[in-house]
């Protein structure tokens, strides 16, 4: 049995990051080796939970109709944008630095929605589905057009580019959301992105951000904890980290500070507390930059932030 699988994955992804078409190569690596990008029920339901949370807190805190939304981190499967479309959003934008969508991945997403709706498994996640829109969604399965063209037919516009500068006027969006994306953006860039989001958000709208602060290498290798990456200095981590799936290692207090410094109010914060005992056991090995963080702060593995201006 191979030991330290996470190190092997890190080395492979580091190598892939230097190759031409590195995101396509990484997709094949994760699809056929790590099995990390298959549209499993677990992945589908995880994104449905995100979509459900966005809608729950939008209806709770926003004082506007569900008209326009912006997502960062389109990824391989447009699960959240389609969920927002079925709920009633009219103008849906999703931006990513890399184009990972394919016609097949869009079709797979639609087929999974159809399966969940007809079996009744969608209702716990989306209790409101516009059936006329669902019929229009199913029509996309008959077409093999490029994925961006397919999604435009249901008012989902995918932008490939830099989220620090989006060609929309101030106050364009009712809902701005992310789904396990912020942890992959380095702090200086993230600050500029959130600043741009603040410009784009309507005064009556909200932001809803799901953040996974766990060491993603631990998702594959159960021999390490989800806090393993806190042992390394920034210099050491730069040798391990890669540009195709970077991890910024920010903790929940770091995200709070970013939002506060940019003048955003936290309406709601929901944390997965993690395992403080693992942090206590790891503390002697923590890198110096993390030693002044509290155990509770370091232990938080996932957060949901609901923000307004």
ZAMARGU-4260 file (C-alpha; in steps of 0.2 Angstrom, whole numbers, plus 5000, padded with zeros to 4 digits):
<rodrens>
0) 5000/5000/5000 | 5007/5017/4995 | 5010/5028/5010 | 5009/5047/5010 | 4997/5048/4995
5) 4994/5066/4998 | 5013/5069/4994 | 5011/5060/4978 | 4996/5070/4973 | 5005/5086/4978
10) 5020/5081/4967 | 5009/5076/4952 | 4998/5092/4953 | 5014/5103/4955 | 5021/5095/4939
15) 5004/5097/4930 | 5003/5115/4934 | 5018/5118/4923 | 5011/5109/4908 | 5001/5117/4894
20) 4982/5115/4896 | 4986/5111/4914 | 4968/5111/4919 | 4962/5099/4906 | 4977/5087/4911
25) 4972/5089/4929 | 4954/5085/4925 | 4959/5069/4917 | 4970/5065/4932 | 4956/5068/4945
30) 4943/5059/4934 | 4953/5043/4931 | 4965/5043/4946 | 4959/5051/4961 | 4940/5050/4956
35) 4938/5068/4962 | 4928/5076/4949 | 4915/5063/4945 | 4897/5069/4947 | 4892/5058/4962
40) 4876/5060/4972 | 4888/5066/4986 | 4895/5080/4976 | 4878/5084/4968 | 4869/5085/4985
45) 4884/5095/4993 | 4881/5108/4979 | 4862/5107/4982 | 4865/5111/5000 | 4875/5126/4995
50) 4861/5132/4983 | 4848/5129/4997 | 4858/5139/5009 | 4860/5154/4997 | 4841/5154/4993
55) 4837/5152/5012 | 4847/5167/5017 | 4842/5177/5002 | 4824/5176/5006 | 4828/5179/5024
60) 4839/5195/5022 | 4838/5202/5004 | 4824/5215/5002 | 4823/5212/4983 | 4816/5200/4971
65) 4827/5185/4965 | 4832/5194/4948 | 4851/5193/4946 | 4865/5183/4953 | 4884/5181/4952
70) 4894/5166/4956 | 4913/5164/4957 | 4920/5147/4953 | 4910/5139/4939 | 4919/5123/4940
75) 4915/5107/4930 | 4896/5106/4934 | 4885/5121/4934 | 4874/5114/4949 | 4871/5130/4958
80) 4867/5142/4943 | 4854/5129/4937 | 4847/5128/4954 | 4845/5147/4955 | 4837/5147/4937
85) 4824/5134/4943 | 4820/5145/4958 | 4817/5160/4947 | 4832/5170/4945 | 4832/5179/4928
90) 4850/5185/4925 | 4863/5172/4931 | 4882/5175/4929 | 4896/5163/4934 | 4914/5168/4932
95) 4929/5157/4933 | 4948/5160/4929 | 4948/5143/4919 | 4935/5136/4907 | 4931/5118/4914
100) 4914/5116/4907 | 4910/5103/4893 | 4894/5099/4884 | 4894/5082/4893 | 4896/5090/4910
105) 4881/5101/4907 | 4871/5087/4901 | 4876/5076/4916 | 4871/5090/4928 | 4854/5092/4919
110) 4851/5073/4920 | 4855/5073/4938 | 4842/5086/4941 | 4829/5077/4931 | 4833/5061/4941
115) 4832/5070/4958 | 4816/5079/4953 | 4806/5064/4947 | 4811/5053/4962 | 4807/5067/4974
120) 4824/5069/4981 | 4826/5087/4975 | 4812/5093/4986 | 4822/5094/5003 | 4835/5105/4994
125) 4824/5115/4982 | 4806/5116/4988 | 4802/5128/4974 | 4805/5123/4956 | 4797/5132/4941
130) 4791/5118/4930 | 4790/5128/4914 | 4809/5132/4917 | 4812/5113/4921 | 4804/5109/4904
135) 4815/5121/4895 | 4830/5114/4905 | 4827/5097/4898 | 4826/5103/4881 | 4845/5107/4882
140) 4848/5088/4882 | 4843/5087/4864 | 4858/5099/4859 | 4876/5096/4858 | 4881/5114/4856
145) 4896/5121/4866 | 4892/5122/4885 | 4892/5141/4886 | 4879/5142/4871 | 4868/5129/4880
150) 4868/5138/4896 | 4864/5155/4888 | 4847/5148/4882 | 4842/5148/4901 | 4850/5165/4905
155) 4866/5158/4913 | 4881/5167/4906 | 4898/5160/4909 | 4913/5172/4910 | 4931/5166/4909
160) 4941/5179/4916 | 4948/5189/4931 | 4934/5192/4945 | 4943/5207/4951 | 4936/5217/4936
165) 4919/5212/4930 | 4911/5222/4916 | 4895/5226/4925 | 4888/5242/4932 | 4888/5246/4950
170) 4874/5237/4960 | 4870/5224/4946 | 4867/5209/4957 | 4854/5204/4970 | 4864/5188/4976
175) 4883/5186/4975 | 4889/5168/4980 | 4903/5156/4980 | 4904/5138/4984 | 4921/5131/4991
180) 4930/5144/4980 | 4937/5157/4992 | 4950/5145/5000 | 4958/5143/4983 | 4962/5162/4981
185) 4977/5170/4988 | 4973/5184/5000 | 4979/5199/4990 | 4968/5193/4975 | 4954/5188/4986
190) 4953/5206/4994 | 4952/5214/4977 | 4938/5201/4972 | 4928/5204/4987 | 4930/5223/4984
195) 4923/5221/4967 | 4909/5210/4973 | 4904/5224/4985 | 4903/5236/4971 | 4892/5225/4961
200) 4880/5220/4975 | 4864/5230/4976 | 4861/5239/4992 | 4846/5227/4994 | 4855/5211/4990
205) 4867/5200/5000 | 4883/5189/4997 | 4883/5171/5002 | 4900/5162/5003 | 4903/5144/5007
210) 4921/5141/5012 | 4930/5125/5015 | 4946/5128/5026 | 4951/5110/5027 | 4967/5103/5020
215) 4961/5097/5003 | 4974/5083/5002 | 4966/5075/5017 | 4951/5072/5007 | 4960/5059/4997
220) 4973/5053/5010 | 4965/5048/5027 | 4982/5046/5035 | 4983/5065/5038 | 4971/5077/5046
225) 4962/5091/5038 | 4974/5102/5048 | 4990/5095/5041 | 4994/5110/5030 | 4996/5121/5046
230) 5012/5113/5050 | 5021/5122/5036 | 5029/5139/5034 | 5023/5150/5019 | 5040/5146/5010
235) 5038/5127/5013 | 5020/5127/5008 | 5024/5137/4992 | 5034/5121/4987 | 5020/5110/4990
240) 5005/5120/4984 | 5001/5122/4965 | 4992/5134/4954 | 4978/5123/4947 | 4971/5120/4965
245) 4979/5132/4977 | 4975/5132/4995 | 4977/5149/5004 | 4976/5141/5022 | 4966/5156/5029
250) 4957/5153/5045 | 4939/5159/5049 | 4946/5174/5059 | 4956/5179/5043 | 4940/5179/5033
255) 4931/5189/5046 | 4944/5202/5045 | 4944/5203/5026 | 4925/5206/5026 | 4926/5219/5041
260) 4941/5229/5033 | 4930/5230/5017 | 4915/5237/5026 | 4904/5222/5024 | 4892/5217/5038
265) 4891/5199/5043 | 4872/5195/5045 | 4875/5177/5048 | 4890/5165/5051 | 4888/5146/5052
270) 4903/5136/5056 | 4908/5118/5057 | 4918/5118/5073 | 4930/5104/5068 | 4940/5094/5080
275) 4949/5104/5093 | 4958/5089/5100 | 4967/5086/5083 | 4972/5105/5084 | 4979/5102/5102
280) 4988/5087/5097 | 4995/5096/5082 | 5000/5112/5091 | 5018/5108/5095 | 5020/5105/5076
285) 5011/5121/5070 | 5020/5134/5060 | 5024/5150/5069 | 5011/5160/5059 | 4997/5149/5067
290) 5003/5148/5085 | 4994/5164/5090 | 4977/5158/5083 | 4965/5150/5096 | 4962/5132/5095
295) 4944/5135/5091 | 4949/5147/5077 | 4961/5134/5069 | 4948/5120/5071 | 4934/5127/5061
300) 4934/5118/5045 | 4919/5125/5035 | 4910/5142/5036 | 4895/5150/5028 | 4895/5169/5028
305) 4880/5180/5024 | 4886/5198/5021 | 4878/5214/5016 | 4885/5232/5013
</rodrens>
